[in-house]
Amino acid sequence: MSDLLPHRLHRIAWVLFWLALVFAVTMAVLPHPLHLPIDRFGDKFEHMLAFATLTLLGQFAFPALPRLRLAERLSFLGALIEVVQSIPSLHRDCDIRDWIADTIAILVVTGALRLLRRR
């Protein structure tokens, strides 16, 4: 029974990761995304919250994947989103500072989890 609990938590994290990823990418490429209550904190906050969440879930969803590889792939996703947002018909803004905010959030969460695992 004790072996079943970590497997279930891993499975839940995996499902939540993919749901969060689909939600984040969808919101990023919609020409007119939904307005959420967190909109009042600004665009950079939304980016950092999305990528911090993806990083946290990803660490538990893919425990065999090296932490820095996950960070690299999520950062690449953030850059790719910015490239897609440069498509004129989407009426979105491509901003390198958004990608930087994504990457900072990814690195902060990755570093924090590493410190917690050491303890």
C-alpha positions in Angstrom: 0.0 0.0 0.0 2.8 2.4 0.8 4.3 2.0 -2.7 0.9 2.9 -4.2 0.8 6.4 -2.7 3.9 7.8 -4.5 2.7 6.3 -7.7 -0.7 8.0 -7.4 1.0 11.3 -6.5 3.2 11.0 -9.5 0.2 10.2 -11.7 -1.7 13.2 -10.3 1.2 15.5 -10.9 1.6 14.2 -14.5 -2.1 14.9 -15.3 -2.0 18.3 -13.6 1.2 19.2 -15.5 -0.3 18.5 -18.9 -3.6 20.3 -18.0 -1.6 23.3 -16.8 0.6 23.2 -19.9 -2.5 23.1 -22.3 -4.1 26.0 -20.3 -1.0 28.1 -20.3 -0.3 27.7 -24.0 -3.9 28.2 -25.0 -4.1 31.4 -23.0 -0.8 32.6 -24.5 -1.9 32.2 -28.1 -5.6 33.2 -27.9 -6.1 36.5 -29.7 -8.3 37.7 -26.9 -7.6 35.6 -23.8 -9.9 35.4 -20.9 -9.5 38.0 -18.2 -8.6 36.3 -14.9 -8.6 37.8 -11.4 -4.8 37.8 -11.4 -4.7 40.2 -14.4 -4.5 43.1 -12.0 -1.0 42.0 -11.0 0.3 42.4 -14.5 1.6 40.4 -17.4 5.0 39.4 -15.9 3.3 38.1 -12.8 1.1 35.9 -14.9 4.1 34.6 -16.8 6.0 33.8 -13.7 3.0 32.1 -12.0 2.4 29.9 -15.1 6.0 28.8 -15.4 6.6 28.4 -11.7 3.5 26.1 -11.6 4.7 24.2 -14.7 8.1 23.8 -13.1 6.8 22.6 -9.8 4.4 20.1 -11.4 7.0 19.0 -13.9 9.5 18.2 -11.1 7.0 15.7 -9.6 5.5 14.5 -12.9 8.9 13.6 -14.4 11.1 12.6 -11.5 13.6 10.7 -13.8 14.2 13.8 -16.0 17.2 15.8 -14.8 16.1 19.1 -13.2 18.1 21.3 -15.6 16.8 19.5 -18.6 13.2 20.2 -17.5 14.2 23.9 -16.8 15.8 24.1 -20.3 12.7 22.7 -22.0 10.3 24.9 -20.2 12.4 27.9 -20.9 12.4 26.9 -24.6 8.6 26.7 -24.4 8.5 30.2 -23.1 10.6 31.4 -26.0 8.5 29.5 -28.5 5.3 31.1 -27.1 6.9 34.6 -27.6 7.7 33.7 -31.2 4.1 32.5 -31.8 2.8 35.7 -30.3 4.7 37.6 -33.0 2.2 36.3 -35.6 0.3 39.5 -36.6 -3.1 37.8 -36.8 -3.0 36.9 -33.1 -2.8 40.6 -32.1 -0.4 39.6 -29.3 2.9 41.2 -28.3 6.2 39.3 -28.6 8.3 40.5 -25.6 11.7 39.1 -24.7 11.1 40.3 -21.1 8.2 37.8 -20.9 10.6 35.0 -21.7 13.1 36.3 -19.2 10.3 36.3 -16.5 9.4 32.8 -17.5 13.0 31.6 -17.2 13.6 33.4 -13.8 10.5 31.7 -12.4 11.7 28.3 -13.7 15.2 28.8 -12.2 13.8 30.0 -8.8 11.5 27.0 -8.4 14.2 24.6 -9.6 16.7 26.0 -7.1 14.2 26.1 -4.3 13.2 22.5 -4.8 16.9 21.5 -4.9 17.5 23.2 -1.6 14.4 21.4 -0.1 15.6 18.1 -1.4 18.9 18.5 0.3 17.2 18.8 3.7 
